[in-house]
Amino acid sequence: MDYEQAGELRIGQVGIANLRVRTLDVARMVAEMRDRVQRAPHLFGRAAVVLDFGGLSRTPDAATAQSLIDGLRDAGVLPVALAYGTSETERLAEALGLPLLAKFRAQYERADAAPAPHRPEPEPVATAPAPAAVAPANSNASPGMIQSTPVRSGQQVYADSRDLTVLTTVGAGAEVIADGSVHIYGPLRGRALAGAQGNEKARIFCREFHAELVAIAGHYKVLEDIPSELRGKAVQVWLEDEQLKIAALE
């Protein structure tokens, strides 16, 4: 009798974008996503996306949600799940034939009371402020994680409930993620995400900046949005008034 499994199932970190729906205007959301894909096709083209309807006062009906899903697919991304919310969200997921994912909920619970007002993109400043002490994600956080070998294309390194220090290179197509801050002592050519569970005090420090994408607590910028004079420089990335800022380290 053959006991060998036909497929091996593993559970791990995966890079899935979360699309928080704040205004249920399908045409507008599709246009915004198409623009994102066109500006950064290597990052967002055919990217897996989780739809989060928790920012709406009412869960959309199945026809409207399906229209949004179809539009987003046409724009170039692939909706794969709904973010867990209410029992209505669960019923909607069943009607759409999509799974529910719960990992994104905690990050946005504070924002549910009042959506943040729109602010224009900030201009980069010439000099970054002195690094502030970063509070740990929780009082029982583990010591920081150290990655001593290069993070190569297609690899992902995740520091759960702690900071991440990379002693060498983060290659193009690689991804480093931390619930705390991220420190990179070599070139950053891939993606760096700090405050992955919503810690807005987290920061990213990099000795040589060529990032495809940087993000803190869900706020992100791609390479096309970053001033060319910062590329190749030592920089830090932080949040201020819910706007992502990047500046050279002196």
C-alpha positions in Angstrom: 0.0 0.0 0.0 1.4 3.4 -1.0 1.4 5.8 1.9 3.4 8.6 0.1 1.4 11.8 -0.1 0.6 13.1 -3.6 1.0 16.7 -2.3 3.0 18.2 0.5 1.1 21.0 2.3 3.1 23.7 4.1 1.9 26.8 6.0 4.2 29.9 5.9 4.5 33.6 5.3 3.3 34.7 1.9 3.4 38.1 0.2 -0.2 39.1 -0.2 -1.3 42.7 -0.6 -4.3 44.0 1.4 -6.7 46.3 -0.4 -8.7 48.3 2.2 -11.9 49.4 0.6 -12.9 52.8 1.9 -15.2 54.0 -0.9 -17.2 51.4 -2.8 -16.8 53.1 -6.2 -15.8 50.2 -8.4 -14.7 52.3 -11.4 -12.5 54.5 -9.3 -10.9 51.6 -7.4 -10.2 49.8 -10.7 -8.6 52.9 -12.2 -6.4 53.4 -9.1 -5.3 49.8 -9.2 -4.6 49.9 -13.0 -2.4 53.0 -12.3 -0.5 51.2 -9.6 0.1 48.2 -11.9 1.3 50.4 -14.8 3.7 52.3 -12.5 5.2 49.2 -10.9 4.3 46.2 -13.1 7.1 44.0 -11.6 5.6 44.5 -8.1 1.8 44.6 -8.7 1.3 42.8 -12.0 -0.7 39.6 -11.2 -0.2 40.3 -7.5 -2.4 38.4 -5.0 -4.8 40.8 -3.3 -7.0 40.3 -0.2 -10.1 42.5 -0.2 -11.0 44.1 3.1 -14.5 45.6 3.4 -14.1 46.4 7.1 -13.8 50.2 6.4 -17.3 50.3 4.9 -20.5 51.0 6.9 -22.2 48.2 5.0 -20.9 45.0 3.5 -21.5 45.0 -0.3 -23.8 42.6 -2.0 -22.3 39.7 -4.0 -23.0 41.3 -7.4 -21.2 44.5 -6.4 -18.3 42.6 -4.9 -18.0 40.4 -8.0 -18.0 43.4 -10.2 -15.1 44.8 -8.2 -13.2 41.5 -8.4 -13.7 41.3 -12.1 -12.5 44.9 -12.5 -9.4 44.4 -10.4 -8.5 41.3 -12.4 -8.9 43.4 -15.6 -6.6 46.0 -14.0 -3.9 43.4 -13.5 -4.1 42.0 -10.0 -5.7 38.8 -8.7 -8.2 39.0 -5.8 -7.7 35.7 -3.8 -9.6 36.2 -0.5 -11.6 38.5 1.7 -10.3 39.8 5.0 -12.2 38.4 8.0 -14.8 40.8 9.4 -18.4 40.2 10.3 -20.7 37.3 9.7 -21.9 39.2 6.7 -18.4 39.1 5.3 -18.3 35.4 5.9 -21.5 34.9 4.0 -20.2 37.1 1.2 -17.0 35.0 0.9 -19.1 31.9 0.6 -21.2 33.4 -2.1 -18.1 34.5 -4.0 -16.3 31.2 -3.5 -13.4 32.9 -1.8 -11.6 32.1 1.5 -11.4 34.3 4.5 -8.0 35.5 5.9 -7.8 36.9 9.4 -4.2 38.2 9.5 -4.9 41.7 8.4 -7.6 42.6 10.9 -5.6 43.8 13.9 -3.7 46.3 11.8 -6.8 48.3 11.0 -9.0 48.0 14.1 -7.8 51.4 15.4 -8.7 53.1 12.1 -12.2 51.7 11.9 -13.6 54.5 14.2 -12.7 57.3 11.7 -11.0 56.9 8.3 -7.9 59.1 8.0 -8.4 62.2 5.8 -6.6 62.4 2.5 -3.3 64.2 2.6 -1.1 65.2 -0.3 2.2 63.2 -0.8 4.9 64.8 1.4 8.0 66.3 -0.1 11.2 64.5 1.0 13.3 66.4 3.5 17.0 66.8 3.2 17.9 65.5 6.6 16.2 62.8 8.6 15.5 63.3 12.3 17.5 61.5 14.9 16.2 57.9 15.3 13.6 57.6 18.0 13.4 54.7 20.4 11.1 52.1 18.9 8.6 50.4 21.2 8.4 46.6 20.7 5.3 45.2 19.2 4.5 43.7 22.6 6.2 43.5 26.0 7.2 39.8 25.4 8.9 40.4 22.1 11.9 38.2 21.3 15.4 39.7 20.8 16.1 41.0 17.3 16.6 38.5 14.5 19.9 38.6 12.6 20.2 37.5 9.0 23.9 37.0 8.2 23.7 35.6 4.6 22.4 37.4 1.5 18.6 37.3 0.9 18.3 36.3 -2.7 15.6 36.8 -5.3 12.5 34.9 -4.4 13.4 34.5 -0.8 11.5 36.0 2.2 12.8 36.5 5.7 10.3 37.4 8.5 11.1 38.5 12.0 8.0 37.7 14.1 7.4 40.2 17.0 10.9 41.6 16.8 13.4 43.7 14.8 15.3 42.3 11.8 19.0 43.1 11.1 20.4 42.0 7.7 24.2 42.1 7.6 24.5 41.8 3.9 22.5 42.3 0.7 18.7 42.1 0.0 18.6 41.2 -3.7 16.1 42.3 -6.3 13.0 40.2 -5.9 13.7 39.4 -2.3 11.6 40.5 0.7 12.5 41.2 4.3 9.7 41.7 6.8 9.6 42.5 10.5 7.0 43.3 13.1 9.5 45.8 14.5 12.2 47.8 12.6 14.4 46.6 9.8 18.1 47.4 9.6 20.0 46.6 6.5 23.8 47.0 6.4 24.2 46.2 2.7 22.4 47.2 -0.5 18.6 46.9 -0.4 17.4 46.1 -3.9 14.3 44.2 -3.1 11.4 44.9 -0.6 11.6 45.9 3.0 8.4 46.0 5.2 8.6 47.1 8.9 5.8 47.2 11.4 4.1 44.4 9.7 1.4 44.0 12.4 0.6 47.7 12.5 3.5 49.1 14.6 3.7 52.7 13.3 6.8 53.5 15.4 8.9 51.0 13.4 11.5 52.2 11.0 13.7 51.0 8.1 17.4 51.8 8.0 19.5 51.0 5.0 23.1 51.6 4.1 22.6 51.6 0.3 19.1 52.3 -1.0 17.8 50.8 -4.3 14.5 49.4 -2.9 11.7 48.1 -5.1 9.3 48.8 -2.3 9.4 50.0 1.3 6.5 49.9 3.7 5.7 50.7 7.4 2.4 49.5 8.9 0.9 49.1 5.5 2.0 52.6 4.2 4.2 52.0 1.2 6.2 53.6 -1.6 7.6 51.9 -4.7 10.8 52.8 -6.5 9.1 55.1 -9.0 7.8 57.2 -6.1 11.2 57.8 -4.5 13.4 60.8 -5.4 16.3 59.8 -7.6 18.8 61.7 -5.4 18.1 59.2 -2.6 19.0 56.1 -4.6 22.3 54.5 -3.6 22.4 56.6 -0.4 22.1 55.6 3.3 18.5 56.4 4.3 15.9 55.9 6.9 12.2 55.4 6.4 9.6 56.3 9.0 5.9 57.4 9.4 4.9 60.9 10.3 1.2 61.9 10.4 0.4 58.7 8.6 2.6 59.6 5.7 5.7 57.6 4.7 8.9 59.7 4.7 12.3 58.8 3.3 15.4 60.8 4.0 19.2 60.5 3.7 21.1 59.7 6.9 23.9 62.2 7.6 
